[in-house]
Amino acid sequence: MDKWLRLTPDELAEVSRELSAVFQRWAGREIPDDGQRRETVFVFAHGVPARP
């Protein structure tokens, strides 16, 4: 997924903290014992100044 945003440096830092918290929550969760097969996946987010 991707999205163009208009952010100040402080706002970008806030987005980074929020996404980091989401990633940490998912990485540290209890894995359900529900018989579902789960694969290891690499998830990342990267924000840099750019133009569409």
C-alpha positions as CSV (number, residue, x, y, z in Angstrom):
1,M,0.0,0.0,0.0
2,D,1.1,3.5,-0.5
3,K,-0.2,7.0,-0.1
4,W,1.1,10.5,-0.8
5,L,0.9,12.7,2.3
6,R,1.7,16.3,2.9
7,L,3.5,16.4,6.3
8,T,5.9,18.5,8.3
9,P,9.0,16.8,9.6
10,D,7.3,16.6,13.1
11,E,4.2,15.0,11.5
12,L,6.3,12.5,9.7
13,A,7.9,11.6,13.0
14,E,4.5,11.1,14.5
15,V,3.4,8.8,11.6
16,S,6.6,6.9,12.2
17,R,5.9,6.4,15.9
18,E,2.3,5.3,15.2
19,L,3.3,2.8,12.5
20,S,6.1,1.5,14.8
21,A,3.5,0.9,17.5
22,V,1.3,-1.1,15.1
23,F,4.2,-3.2,14.0
24,Q,5.3,-3.8,17.6
25,R,1.8,-4.8,18.6
26,W,1.6,-7.4,15.8
27,A,5.1,-8.7,16.3
28,G,4.5,-9.2,20.0
29,R,1.0,-10.7,19.8
30,E,0.1,-14.2,21.0
31,I,-0.1,-16.4,18.0
32,P,-3.5,-18.0,18.0
33,D,-3.6,-21.8,18.3
34,D,-6.3,-22.1,15.6
35,G,-4.7,-24.5,13.1
36,Q,-4.1,-21.7,10.5
37,R,-0.7,-21.8,8.7
38,R,1.2,-18.5,9.2
39,E,4.1,-17.5,7.0
40,T,7.0,-15.2,8.0
41,V,6.5,-11.9,6.1
42,F,8.6,-8.8,5.9
43,V,6.5,-5.6,6.4
44,F,8.0,-2.1,6.0
45,A,7.1,1.5,5.8
46,H,9.5,4.2,4.5
47,G,8.8,7.9,4.3
48,V,11.0,10.4,2.5
49,P,10.4,13.8,1.0
50,A,9.3,13.3,-2.7
51,R,7.0,14.6,-5.3
52,P,4.2,12.6,-7.0
